[in-house]
Amino acid sequence: MSQTERYYKIDQLLNDRGIVSFQTLMDELEVSRATLKRDLAYLRNRLNAPIIHDRDAGGYHYDRITPRVGAQYELPGLWFSAEEIHALLTMQHLLVNLDTGGMLGPHIKPLLSRLTALLGTADNPVEEIVRRIHIETVGAREFHLDNFQAVGSALLRRKRLIIDYYAKGKDELTQREVSPQRLVHYRNNWYLDAWCHVRNDLRAFAVDSIRRAEILEKPAKNVSEKRLNEVLGAGYGIFAGENVRWATLRFSPERSRWVASERWHPQQKGSFLEDGHYELTLPYSNDPELLMDILKYGADCMVMAPDDLKTRVSDEIGKMAKVYATA
């Protein structure tokens, strides 16, 4: 631990714990008595730290009562430990690789330069992180979020938007006036939850399907968080809605060990059965996305309820069988 890092560690301990014994400081910093005495003296005499020793309390603490005279205590600049910088650099690498739209890159580069300088080692940590960490976003759509900044700006400024929206399912381009409510990053894609003034209802729009976005100088309609969650957050994924039902799925013992650690929905409930099967219960409104997740497990997933979801799965399997039979 470097000298500067020790100063910040002492400051953190005194702020977090109030009173800290000399022995505890030595143990936390892993230094000798002489080194700790020098560090405390430097903090008091050079940086004006109001550190006092309280014999009755058995430790050191900041004097927050006596008025300060002269220069005020302040640690030198923004500083991170080597471990924290490595963690930040790792996060930066994750963001750059996950940011398929290229929105964060220009803003991250200055931070990366500062972090690299702060680290101050000859081990080329940035290059090492890039070489050692690989992120594969298999299954994510490749897209360019050309209108993301306009959407984000309108959202935060609480302004309405005119958007040209391409609905992939219908192969249809429509123009909408919307009041942005929140941006949601879901399964490697961005969605805009908004009040649609054309449909006069809440809708979720895939941001990569917004072909044009124009900010209007009109105040956005505000929808409460509770209402947003009721309509767009209570069901399953992006196909949420108000007509919420509960699905019960049962997984084979072989697949249970994987599914038990998966998060399908914030309100899901799961439990192991005596025979090793795993039963998962979760809310849904519209079933397309849930149907896809069920089918990917094949015979290892059985729908226990409701009956109409059973029928939907059976119908899809029948369609697949016909396709393969005629292929």
Contacts in CASP RR format, 6 or more apart in sequence:
PFRMAT RR
TARGET T0000
AUTHOR 0000-0000-0000
METHOD contacts of the structure
MODEL  1
MSQTERYYKIDQLLNDRGIVSFQTLMDELEVSRATLKRDLAYLRNRLNAP
IIHDRDAGGYHYDRITPRVGAQYELPGLWFSAEEIHALLTMQHLLVNLDT
GGMLGPHIKPLLSRLTALLGTADNPVEEIVRRIHIETVGAREFHLDNFQA
VGSALLRRKRLIIDYYAKGKDELTQREVSPQRLVHYRNNWYLDAWCHVRN
DLRAFAVDSIRRAEILEKPAKNVSEKRLNEVLGAGYGIFAGENVRWATLR
FSPERSRWVASERWHPQQKGSFLEDGHYELTLPYSNDPELLMDILKYGAD
CMVMAPDDLKTRVSDEIGKMAKVYATA
1 9 0 8 1.000
1 29 0 8 1.000
1 30 0 8 1.000
1 31 0 8 1.000
1 81 0 8 1.000
2 82 0 8 1.000
3 39 0 8 1.000
4 76 0 8 1.000
4 79 0 8 1.000
5 79 0 8 1.000
5 81 0 8 1.000
5 82 0 8 1.000
6 29 0 8 1.000
6 31 0 8 1.000
6 39 0 8 1.000
7 39 0 8 1.000
7 42 0 8 1.000
7 43 0 8 1.000
7 47 0 8 1.000
7 75 0 8 1.000
8 75 0 8 1.000
8 79 0 8 1.000
8 81 0 8 1.000
9 28 0 8 1.000
9 29 0 8 1.000
10 25 0 8 1.000
10 29 0 8 1.000
10 39 0 8 1.000
10 40 0 8 1.000
10 43 0 8 1.000
11 43 0 8 1.000
11 49 0 8 1.000
11 75 0 8 1.000
13 20 0 8 1.000
13 24 0 8 1.000
13 25 0 8 1.000
13 28 0 8 1.000
14 20 0 8 1.000
14 51 0 8 1.000
14 60 0 8 1.000
14 61 0 8 1.000
14 62 0 8 1.000
15 62 0 8 1.000
18 61 0 8 1.000
18 62 0 8 1.000
19 54 0 8 1.000
19 57 0 8 1.000
19 58 0 8 1.000
19 59 0 8 1.000
19 60 0 8 1.000
19 61 0 8 1.000
20 59 0 8 1.000
20 60 0 8 1.000
20 61 0 8 1.000
21 58 0 8 1.000
21 59 0 8 1.000
21 60 0 8 1.000
22 33 0 8 1.000
22 36 0 8 1.000
22 59 0 8 1.000
22 60 0 8 1.000
25 36 0 8 1.000
25 60 0 8 1.000
26 32 0 8 1.000
26 33 0 8 1.000
26 36 0 8 1.000
29 35 0 8 1.000
29 36 0 8 1.000
29 39 0 8 1.000
31 39 0 8 1.000
40 51 0 8 1.000
40 60 0 8 1.000
43 49 0 8 1.000
43 51 0 8 1.000
44 51 0 8 1.000
47 73 0 8 1.000
47 74 0 8 1.000
47 75 0 8 1.000
47 76 0 8 1.000
48 68 0 8 1.000
48 70 0 8 1.000
48 71 0 8 1.000
48 72 0 8 1.000
48 73 0 8 1.000
48 74 0 8 1.000
49 62 0 8 1.000
49 73 0 8 1.000
50 62 0 8 1.000
50 63 0 8 1.000
50 64 0 8 1.000
50 66 0 8 1.000
50 68 0 8 1.000
50 73 0 8 1.000
51 60 0 8 1.000
51 61 0 8 1.000
51 62 0 8 1.000
51 63 0 8 1.000
52 60 0 8 1.000
52 61 0 8 1.000
52 62 0 8 1.000
52 63 0 8 1.000
53 59 0 8 1.000
53 60 0 8 1.000
54 60 0 8 1.000
54 61 0 8 1.000
79 118 0 8 1.000
80 88 0 8 1.000
80 115 0 8 1.000
80 118 0 8 1.000
82 119 0 8 1.000
82 121 0 8 1.000
85 115 0 8 1.000
85 118 0 8 1.000
85 119 0 8 1.000
85 125 0 8 1.000
86 119 0 8 1.000
86 125 0 8 1.000
86 129 0 8 1.000
88 115 0 8 1.000
89 112 0 8 1.000
89 115 0 8 1.000
89 116 0 8 1.000
89 119 0 8 1.000
89 125 0 8 1.000
89 126 0 8 1.000
89 129 0 8 1.000
90 129 0 8 1.000
90 133 0 8 1.000
92 108 0 8 1.000
92 111 0 8 1.000
92 112 0 8 1.000
92 115 0 8 1.000
93 129 0 8 1.000
93 130 0 8 1.000
93 133 0 8 1.000
93 135 0 8 1.000
94 133 0 8 1.000
94 135 0 8 1.000
95 104 0 8 1.000
95 105 0 8 1.000
95 108 0 8 1.000
96 104 0 8 1.000
96 105 0 8 1.000
96 108 0 8 1.000
97 135 0 8 1.000
97 137 0 8 1.000
98 135 0 8 1.000
98 137 0 8 1.000
98 188 0 8 1.000
99 105 0 8 1.000
100 137 0 8 1.000
100 140 0 8 1.000
100 142 0 8 1.000
100 143 0 8 1.000
100 188 0 8 1.000
101 143 0 8 1.000
101 144 0 8 1.000
101 145 0 8 1.000
101 148 0 8 1.000
102 144 0 8 1.000
102 145 0 8 1.000
103 145 0 8 1.000
103 148 0 8 1.000
103 149 0 8 1.000
112 126 0 8 1.000
116 125 0 8 1.000
116 126 0 8 1.000
119 125 0 8 1.000
137 188 0 8 1.000
139 188 0 8 1.000
140 187 0 8 1.000
140 188 0 8 1.000
140 189 0 8 1.000
141 188 0 8 1.000
141 189 0 8 1.000
141 208 0 8 1.000
143 189 0 8 1.000
143 208 0 8 1.000
144 208 0 8 1.000
145 190 0 8 1.000
145 207 0 8 1.000
145 208 0 8 1.000
147 163 0 8 1.000
147 207 0 8 1.000
147 210 0 8 1.000
147 211 0 8 1.000
147 212 0 8 1.000
147 213 0 8 1.000
148 190 0 8 1.000
148 207 0 8 1.000
150 161 0 8 1.000
150 213 0 8 1.000
150 214 0 8 1.000
150 215 0 8 1.000
151 161 0 8 1.000
151 180 0 8 1.000
151 183 0 8 1.000
151 192 0 8 1.000
151 207 0 8 1.000
151 210 0 8 1.000
151 213 0 8 1.000
152 180 0 8 1.000
152 183 0 8 1.000
153 159 0 8 1.000
153 215 0 8 1.000
154 160 0 8 1.000
154 161 0 8 1.000
154 180 0 8 1.000
154 213 0 8 1.000
154 215 0 8 1.000
154 220 0 8 1.000
155 180 0 8 1.000
155 181 0 8 1.000
155 182 0 8 1.000
155 183 0 8 1.000
155 192 0 8 1.000
157 215 0 8 1.000
158 219 0 8 1.000
158 220 0 8 1.000
158 222 0 8 1.000
159 215 0 8 1.000
159 216 0 8 1.000
159 217 0 8 1.000
159 218 0 8 1.000
159 219 0 8 1.000
159 220 0 8 1.000
160 177 0 8 1.000
160 178 0 8 1.000
160 179 0 8 1.000
160 180 0 8 1.000
160 197 0 8 1.000
160 215 0 8 1.000
160 216 0 8 1.000
160 218 0 8 1.000
160 219 0 8 1.000
160 220 0 8 1.000
160 221 0 8 1.000
161 177 0 8 1.000
161 178 0 8 1.000
161 179 0 8 1.000
161 180 0 8 1.000
161 194 0 8 1.000
161 213 0 8 1.000
161 214 0 8 1.000
161 215 0 8 1.000
161 216 0 8 1.000
162 175 0 8 1.000
162 176 0 8 1.000
162 177 0 8 1.000
162 212 0 8 1.000
162 213 0 8 1.000
162 214 0 8 1.000
162 216 0 8 1.000
163 175 0 8 1.000
163 176 0 8 1.000
163 178 0 8 1.000
163 205 0 8 1.000
163 210 0 8 1.000
163 211 0 8 1.000
163 212 0 8 1.000
163 213 0 8 1.000
163 214 0 8 1.000
164 173 0 8 1.000
164 174 0 8 1.000
164 175 0 8 1.000
164 210 0 8 1.000
164 211 0 8 1.000
164 212 0 8 1.000
165 173 0 8 1.000
165 174 0 8 1.000
165 175 0 8 1.000
165 176 0 8 1.000
165 205 0 8 1.000
165 209 0 8 1.000
165 210 0 8 1.000
165 211 0 8 1.000
166 172 0 8 1.000
166 173 0 8 1.000
166 209 0 8 1.000
166 210 0 8 1.000
166 211 0 8 1.000
167 173 0 8 1.000
167 174 0 8 1.000
167 209 0 8 1.000
168 206 0 8 1.000
168 209 0 8 1.000
173 211 0 8 1.000
174 198 0 8 1.000
175 198 0 8 1.000
176 196 0 8 1.000
176 197 0 8 1.000
176 198 0 8 1.000
176 199 0 8 1.000
176 205 0 8 1.000
177 196 0 8 1.000
177 197 0 8 1.000
177 198 0 8 1.000
177 216 0 8 1.000
178 192 0 8 1.000
178 194 0 8 1.000
178 195 0 8 1.000
178 196 0 8 1.000
178 197 0 8 1.000
178 203 0 8 1.000
178 205 0 8 1.000
179 194 0 8 1.000
179 195 0 8 1.000
179 197 0 8 1.000
179 220 0 8 1.000
179 221 0 8 1.000
179 222 0 8 1.000
179 223 0 8 1.000
180 192 0 8 1.000
180 193 0 8 1.000
180 194 0 8 1.000
180 220 0 8 1.000
181 193 0 8 1.000
181 194 0 8 1.000
181 195 0 8 1.000
181 202 0 8 1.000
181 220 0 8 1.000
181 222 0 8 1.000
181 223 0 8 1.000
181 228 0 8 1.000
182 192 0 8 1.000
182 193 0 8 1.000
182 228 0 8 1.000
183 190 0 8 1.000
183 191 0 8 1.000
183 192 0 8 1.000
183 193 0 8 1.000
183 207 0 8 1.000
184 190 0 8 1.000
184 191 0 8 1.000
184 192 0 8 1.000
184 193 0 8 1.000
184 204 0 8 1.000
185 191 0 8 1.000
186 237 0 8 1.000
186 238 0 8 1.000
189 206 0 8 1.000
189 207 0 8 1.000
189 208 0 8 1.000
190 206 0 8 1.000
190 207 0 8 1.000
190 208 0 8 1.000
191 204 0 8 1.000
191 205 0 8 1.000
191 206 0 8 1.000
191 207 0 8 1.000
191 238 0 8 1.000
192 204 0 8 1.000
192 205 0 8 1.000
192 207 0 8 1.000
192 210 0 8 1.000
193 202 0 8 1.000
193 203 0 8 1.000
193 204 0 8 1.000
193 228 0 8 1.000
193 232 0 8 1.000
194 202 0 8 1.000
194 203 0 8 1.000
194 204 0 8 1.000
194 205 0 8 1.000
195 201 0 8 1.000
195 202 0 8 1.000
195 203 0 8 1.000
195 220 0 8 1.000
195 221 0 8 1.000
195 223 0 8 1.000
196 202 0 8 1.000
196 203 0 8 1.000
197 221 0 8 1.000
202 223 0 8 1.000
202 227 0 8 1.000
202 228 0 8 1.000
202 231 0 8 1.000
202 232 0 8 1.000
204 232 0 8 1.000
204 238 0 8 1.000
204 240 0 8 1.000
206 238 0 8 1.000
230 242 0 8 1.000
231 240 0 8 1.000
231 241 0 8 1.000
231 242 0 8 1.000
232 240 0 8 1.000
232 241 0 8 1.000
233 240 0 8 1.000
233 241 0 8 1.000
234 240 0 8 1.000
234 241 0 8 1.000
234 242 0 8 1.000
234 244 0 8 1.000
234 267 0 8 1.000
234 283 0 8 1.000
234 285 0 8 1.000
235 241 0 8 1.000
235 244 0 8 1.000
235 265 0 8 1.000
235 283 0 8 1.000
235 284 0 8 1.000
235 285 0 8 1.000
236 247 0 8 1.000
236 264 0 8 1.000
236 265 0 8 1.000
236 282 0 8 1.000
236 283 0 8 1.000
236 284 0 8 1.000
236 285 0 8 1.000
236 286 0 8 1.000
236 287 0 8 1.000
236 289 0 8 1.000
236 290 0 8 1.000
237 265 0 8 1.000
237 289 0 8 1.000
238 289 0 8 1.000
239 284 0 8 1.000
239 285 0 8 1.000
239 286 0 8 1.000
239 287 0 8 1.000
239 288 0 8 1.000
239 289 0 8 1.000
239 290 0 8 1.000
240 285 0 8 1.000
240 286 0 8 1.000
241 285 0 8 1.000
241 286 0 8 1.000
242 285 0 8 1.000
243 285 0 8 1.000
244 283 0 8 1.000
244 284 0 8 1.000
244 285 0 8 1.000
245 283 0 8 1.000
245 284 0 8 1.000
245 285 0 8 1.000
245 306 0 8 1.000
246 281 0 8 1.000
246 282 0 8 1.000
246 283 0 8 1.000
246 284 0 8 1.000
246 305 0 8 1.000
246 306 0 8 1.000
247 281 0 8 1.000
247 282 0 8 1.000
247 283 0 8 1.000
247 284 0 8 1.000
247 290 0 8 1.000
247 303 0 8 1.000
247 305 0 8 1.000
247 306 0 8 1.000
247 309 0 8 1.000
248 279 0 8 1.000
248 280 0 8 1.000
248 281 0 8 1.000
248 303 0 8 1.000
248 304 0 8 1.000
248 305 0 8 1.000
249 279 0 8 1.000
249 280 0 8 1.000
249 281 0 8 1.000
249 282 0 8 1.000
249 294 0 8 1.000
249 301 0 8 1.000
249 302 0 8 1.000
249 303 0 8 1.000
249 304 0 8 1.000
250 273 0 8 1.000
250 277 0 8 1.000
250 278 0 8 1.000
250 279 0 8 1.000
250 280 0 8 1.000
250 301 0 8 1.000
250 302 0 8 1.000
250 304 0 8 1.000
251 259 0 8 1.000
251 277 0 8 1.000
251 278 0 8 1.000
251 279 0 8 1.000
251 280 0 8 1.000
251 297 0 8 1.000
251 300 0 8 1.000
251 301 0 8 1.000
251 302 0 8 1.000
252 277 0 8 1.000
252 299 0 8 1.000
252 300 0 8 1.000
252 301 0 8 1.000
253 275 0 8 1.000
253 276 0 8 1.000
253 277 0 8 1.000
253 278 0 8 1.000
254 300 0 8 1.000
255 278 0 8 1.000
255 297 0 8 1.000
255 300 0 8 1.000
255 301 0 8 1.000
256 272 0 8 1.000
256 276 0 8 1.000
256 277 0 8 1.000
256 278 0 8 1.000
259 278 0 8 1.000
259 280 0 8 1.000
259 297 0 8 1.000
260 270 0 8 1.000
260 272 0 8 1.000
260 278 0 8 1.000
264 280 0 8 1.000
264 282 0 8 1.000
264 293 0 8 1.000
265 282 0 8 1.000
265 283 0 8 1.000
265 284 0 8 1.000
267 282 0 8 1.000
267 283 0 8 1.000
268 280 0 8 1.000
268 281 0 8 1.000
268 282 0 8 1.000
269 280 0 8 1.000
269 281 0 8 1.000
269 282 0 8 1.000
270 278 0 8 1.000
270 279 0 8 1.000
270 280 0 8 1.000
270 281 0 8 1.000
271 278 0 8 1.000
271 279 0 8 1.000
272 278 0 8 1.000
272 279 0 8 1.000
273 279 0 8 1.000
279 304 0 8 1.000
284 290 0 8 1.000
287 309 0 8 1.000
287 312 0 8 1.000
290 309 0 8 1.000
291 309 0 8 1.000
291 312 0 8 1.000
291 313 0 8 1.000
291 316 0 8 1.000
294 301 0 8 1.000
294 303 0 8 1.000
294 313 0 8 1.000
295 313 0 8 1.000
295 316 0 8 1.000
295 317 0 8 1.000
303 309 0 8 1.000
303 310 0 8 1.000
303 313 0 8 1.000
END
